[in-house]
């Protein structure tokens, strides 16, 4: 047999093998399970994607079936279009991307059914109760930006800000602290959920810097403020895109000798300032920088008429002592102050929710883009909820002024939250899986302010979080990806053309209204 005939013979054998393999795979995957025992409960799956609401544009919610068996069969179906059905010899269920997208896209507002069968060691099939999830009629913003850090106490190694495509599993670095000599890349914020206008704060040996993106152009702004040596921290865009409210904070970390969370943070002093992008001037409204109060966590209302923030009295004289005596008695009120953009003047302070009423410290307010709800944290004390297991998410309906603790909370810390651009989804970080690592969760908020069971940020490998040793924080939903390239941010950081604040002025405040009682500090 010559060489040509040998090649043809081997091609023939290979073809027969492939056709046979395809036949048996197809036969196996279309097997009809006629006999099975019904188990009157839901199957145990991880992550727990059961009895919840899912975005119609989310990546496949791959999961692990935590039921002992040798073979697994899954059927996914809804009211419209073709369902998904497949067998697996392992409990790891990887859902086909294209089939999943078609199924969800055809069934907005409909139930998604999951039927799970498990073949046990006795070679008999069991069928569990059907998992029923609702496919939401509202999409979630397609991208998510967050910071990943090591759960260490003091050292800032390998800190990066990432963006994730929520419609698949693609993740990319927006900015790494390797470009700033190992410093800190921290707070990032977006104008109306769009990365076309955004900023990132950095602190390093190169100096404190705000990397400002306006209409896709990056500039480097020195973020050291006239308040002293502190740089800008928690920040919020005015909806006009012309102002940024920010806080400066003198935070100190310390440690408890025992407890589920030994770390803690105290803010010895803080204030809120306003940075004007047009004039390059920092304004210091008197009611936002009181000497006997600590003001922090500013956030603008969607119409730009109010600035919300948190405020607490300073109760210590010795700021060098950490922690100061009585730090557990510090509780923050939720406040707001009116702002008239046309006249560039500020109104009087109002208490939105008092810590005297709640008995808890109120922090991190975020207002839904439609202006209806305020989402905020409440903990036993202090300004830094991420280290407090007592911290829970609460929601206030601005139509009624009523507030309540969301049912999505756990017995661990739940915090660092933000809204989707359509006001129907929130993302937040939670330590419910472990006491150490914060993970990201989504929840659907209906028109009554009720939250659906949280969904863990999906990963292609459903066991991903078992070995992932970083913690997530500061999640922000955005409508499209950050288009500024990583090296453009790095070039801006090292540029000698850094914009510095020209001056600081005291912002104008109108005379108190006769119809509105001016804010008077308690305990004077």
C-alpha positions, -999 to +999 in steps of 0.1 A: +000+000+000+015+033-011+016+064+011-014+080-006-036+049+000-024+048+037-035+084+042-069+077+027-073+047+049-065+066+081-089+094+070-116+068+065-110+053+100-110+088+116-143+097+098-160+065+110-148+072+146-160+108+146-194+099+131-198+071+158-188+095+186-212+122+175-240+096+172-235+083+208-230+118+222-262+130+205-280+098+217-269+104+252-278+141+253-313+133+240-319+105+264-355+104+278-357+098+315-389+079+319-385+065+354-375+087+384-383+093+420-396+127+430-377+145+458-400+171+474-375+199+478-354+221+457-320+208+448-289+222+466-270+243+441-241+266+445-242+296+440-278+297+452-295+309+421-330+299+432-363+318+437-350+351+426-352+377+398-325+377+372-315+404+346-325+395+310-290+404+298-268+387+325-241+361+317-251+324+322-256+316+359-234+285+359-237+265+391-227+233+409-253+207+418-245+197+454-264+164+453-244+131+453-247+113+419-230+099+389-249+117+361-268+150+360-296+162+337-308+198+335-337+213+316-342+251+314-373+265+298-397+294+297-429+305+279-413+314+245-387+298+223-366+267+226-353+256+260-319+243+270-314+206+279-282+187+285-266+159+305-234+160+325-212+134+342-200+161+366-221+183+390-206+214+374-232+229+351-218+252+324-247+267+304-242+274+267-238+311+261-258+315+229-287+293+240-289+312+273-290+346+257-318+336+233-338+320+261-336+351+283-341+376+254-373+359+243-388+358+278-386+393+294-410+393+324-416+355+323-406+327+346-375+307+340-379+270+350-350+247+359-357+210+362-328+190+377-324+152+377-296+133+395-287+097+389-276+082+422-251+054+430-279+029+427-283+038+390-318+054+397-328+089+387-342+115+411-361+146+401-362+176+424-388+203+427-386+228+399-365+259+405-385+290+394-368+323+388-383+354+372-366+370+342-369+407+348-385+430+323-357+456+330-321+452+320-292+458+342-264+481+330-240+461+309-208+468+328-195+469+363-165+487+377-150+476+411-117+475+430-100+443+439-077+443+469-060+418+492-077+415+526-047+429+544-046+454+571-020+479+560-001+471+528-013+483+495+000+456+471-016+447+438-046+471+440-064+475+407-097+488+394-114+464+370-143+465+347-164+435+340-188+428+311-219+415+328-232+400+296-203+375+296-173+369+318-148+394+302-128+413+328-101+439+322-079+463+342-089+500+342-060+511+364-034+493+385-014+507+414+017+493+398+017+525+376+018+548+407+047+531+426+024+508+446+002+536+460-035+534+464-062+536+437-094+542+455-127+560+449-140+561+414-173+577+403-192+582+370-216+609+358-250+593+353-236+558+350-215+568+320-177+563+318-175+592+293-173+614+324-156+598+354-128+602+378-104+580+399-086+592+430-051+580+436-026+585+465+011+577+461+046+590+463+037+609+431+012+629+451-026+628+455-042+629+421-077+629+406-076+614+371-105+632+355-121+620+323-144+645+305-158+635+272-131+608+268-102+632+276-080+624+306-065+652+328-045+650+360-057+672+388-039+677+421-064+666+446-047+680+477-072+705+491-070+738+510-085+719+540-049+707+549-028+677+539-058+654+532-068+648+497-102+643+481-120+611+492-157+601+488-170+621+458-201+626+437-208+643+404-234+671+401-258+660+373-247+691+353-212+676+351-198+710+363-193+703+400-179+675+422-188+673+459-161+656+479-151+649+514-117+651+531-113+626+560-088+620+587-094+583+591-073+560+612-074+522+614-070+503+647-076+468+659-097+450+685-082+421+705-112+398+698-143+394+678-154+382+643-140+414+628-109+428+647-104+457+623-120+491+628-118+526+615-125+560+631-127+594+614-112+620+637-123+649+615-139+655+581-156+681+559-172+684+525-161+707+497-172+715+462-149+715+432-159+735+402-145+720+370-152+752+350-133+776+373-109+751+389-119+765+423-127+747+455-157+761+474-162+755+511-199+761+520-200+770+557-227+745+565-206+717+550-174+723+570-184+731+605-156+730+631-177+710+656-191+685+631-178+658+608-193+658+573-187+629+549-202+607+521-217+635+499-241+625+471-261+648+448-298+643+441-305+634+404-320+668+398-290+686+413-311+706+437-299+689+469-266+676+482-271+647+507-244+638+532-237+623+566-228+644+597-219+637+633-207+658+662-170+658+672-169+646+707-132+644+714-105+670+720-074+648+716-072+637+680-039+620+684-054+593+705-066+563+684-092+552+691-104+582+710-125+578+741-162+574+732-157+564+695-185+539+698-210+567+707-204+584+674-234+581+651-240+600+619-272+617+608-284+617+572-287+654+561-292+675+530-287+710+519-304+728+489-284+742+461-294+768+434-273+763+403-284+795+386-274+817+415-247+794+428-261+797+463-267+773+492-298+769+514-301+757+549-295+723+564-322+697+568-322+665+588-335+637+565-331+610+591-316+614+626-295+588+644-314+598+675-345+582+658-328+551+645-303+545+673-278+537+645-251+554+625-262+563+589-236+563+561-231+559+524-264+574+510-271+567+473-302+580+455-319+561+427-316+580+394-353+584+393-351+602+426-376+579+444-354+560+468-324+565+491-303+535+497-280+537+528-261+518+554-269+517+592-245+502+617-241+504+655-216+533+653-191+551+632-184+560+596-168+529+581-194+501+578-173+476+558-157+464+590-189+462+610-209+429+609-238+450+623-241+470+591-272+465+570-287+481+539-318+503+543-341+520+519-361+552+522-391+561+500-388+598+494-425+601+486-434+590+521-403+595+542-406+559+555-376+537+556-370+500+563-342+474+565-340+454+532-347+417+534-316+410+514-293+416+544-273+388+561-257+384+595-224+397+580-215+431+567-235+443+536-224+476+522-208+496+493-238+498+470-249+516+438-278+519+415-283+510+378-292+538+355-329+527+352-333+525+391-344+489+390-311+472+401-286+476+428-252+461+433-236+457+467-207+440+485-213+414+512-192+392+534-220+366+538-199+338+523-169+344+546-160+369+573-130+381+553-137+384+516-164+407+502-183+395+471-206+414+448-244+407+446-272+421+425-308+426+435-339+438+417-358+467+433-394+469+423-416+500+422-425+496+459-388+495+470-388+458+477-356+439+469-354+404+453-331+377+467-295+386+459-276+371+429-239+365+433-218+380+405-216+350+381-184+335+370-177+310+342-164+285+368-190+282+395-163+272+421-143+304+413-149+320+447-137+290+466-101+299+458-103+336+449-083+354+476-092+390+469-120+412+481-144+434+461-154+469+469-168+502+455-189+485+428-204+509+402-227+500+374-221+517+340-239+516+307-209+509+285-172+501+290-145+525+300-130+534+267-099+552+280-070+528+278-050+519+308-018+534+294-036+568+289-044+569+326-008+559+334+006+587+311-017+612+328-004+602+362+032+608+352+025+639+332+042+672+343+011+690+331-009+687+364-038+710+371-037+725+406-066+742+424-063+780+420-079+791+452-105+783+478-135+805+485-164+804+509-195+796+489-225+820+490-253+812+514-287+830+512-304+844+543-324+818+563-359+814+550-388+823+574-406+792+563-377+768+570-361+764+604-323+766+602-304+736+613-292+739+649-267+715+662-279+692+690-261+690+724-249+727+722 
